[in-house]
Amino acid sequence: MNLILFEECERDSPLRKHDPRAVHLIKTLHKKAGDEFDAGVLGGRRGKGYVRQILDDGSLLFSLDLTELPPPRLPLIVGVGFPRPIQTRRLLRDLSSMGVSAVHLITCELSDKNYLKTNLLSDGGAYSALLEGAVQSRDTTLPGLGVFPSLKAWLESADFPADCGLIACDNVSPEGRLRDSPLSALPAALAVGPERGWSDVERRLLENAGFKRLSLGTRALRTETACIAAAAAFI
């Protein structure tokens, strides 16, 4: 944990012995009474925390001095064809860490429908992944998360951004290469297809919506790798 993150309502409560944050502070960082640590309040400011006392039951009393604003999130929305659940968890973590403003998971025509059976979106796993990414990058904010039943639904939704650059990764029939394009400027929406790529119908939808289809190169990449590689062009 690069940042110990608290809910606003936790500021006056001790961290219990088995709370992962207390375990990290005491067992991993070897903090003692009087020591400081990097801290923040979810959705709020960040700064320093101070270990006031470690109680006999293992609970940890702390105080916070938060004076810094979190780093601003990039005006970049990433729409991605639903990946494998294990990839989805890593992808949400890493995109959150990179500072994108929102991640939109899209059921595409060539998506593996078995991936949609994951409990990641209902058991808190997605939120935990976004939180882990924020903590890694010393941020107190999380990107938005949306789920859409089709590419068409995403393009027509109120969550789809207007008046920004539109780039779709497409190694099958690209119009150019992302690394050679001057389009990787913010604000932007980035669309990355599922493992099996875009269908011809989806390519027409992207084209009609104003997307420029660009290649990431000659290699076939995992969805999560393509997302990270493409998003990095906007940082």
C-alpha positions, 0 to 999 in steps of 0.5 A: 500500500503506497497510501493508507486510505480511509473513509471519512467516517473512519477518521475517529475510529481505531483500526482493528487488529485484523484490518489489512491497513493495520496489518500493513502498518504494523507487520509490513512497515513496522510502524510504532507510536509516533511514526507517520505514514502516507494517508488519505480520505477516499474522495478527499485530500491526502497527506500524513497519518500518525500512529498515536497508540497501538492498544493491547488488543492490537488495535491502532489509534491514528490521527490524520493531517491531510492538506494535499489535493489528489492528482487530477484524473485524466479526461480519458474514458476507456471502453473495452470488450469484456475480458476474462475475469482475471484480466478484468481485475488486473485491468481495472487496477492498472487503469485506475492506477494510470488515472483514467476517468472511467472504465466501461466494460462492453459486451461485444459481438465476439465477446466470450459470453462465459466471461459475463458470468463473473461475480466480479461486478457483484461481490465487490471485486471490481471496486477492490481492484479500482481501490487497489490501483488508486492506493498504488498511485497515491490517489484518493479518487476512483475512476467511474465504472460502467457496464454496457450490453453492446457497443451500440448501447455504449455509443448511444449512452449518456455516459459516452463523451462528446466533443473529444478525440475518438480512437479504436484499437484495431489490428485487423483493418486499421487506418494507421498506427497509434504511435504515428498518430497525432490524435492521442490528445486529451480529452479522448475516448479509447475503444479496445475490442475483446480477445476476438476483436471487433466484428464488421458491424462494430467496425461500421458503428465505430466509423459512423461514430467518428472513431479513427481505427488505429493499430498497435502493431503487428502482434496480437496482444491480450486485451489487458495488454492492448488497453494499457499500451494504448492508454499509455499513449495519452499520459 
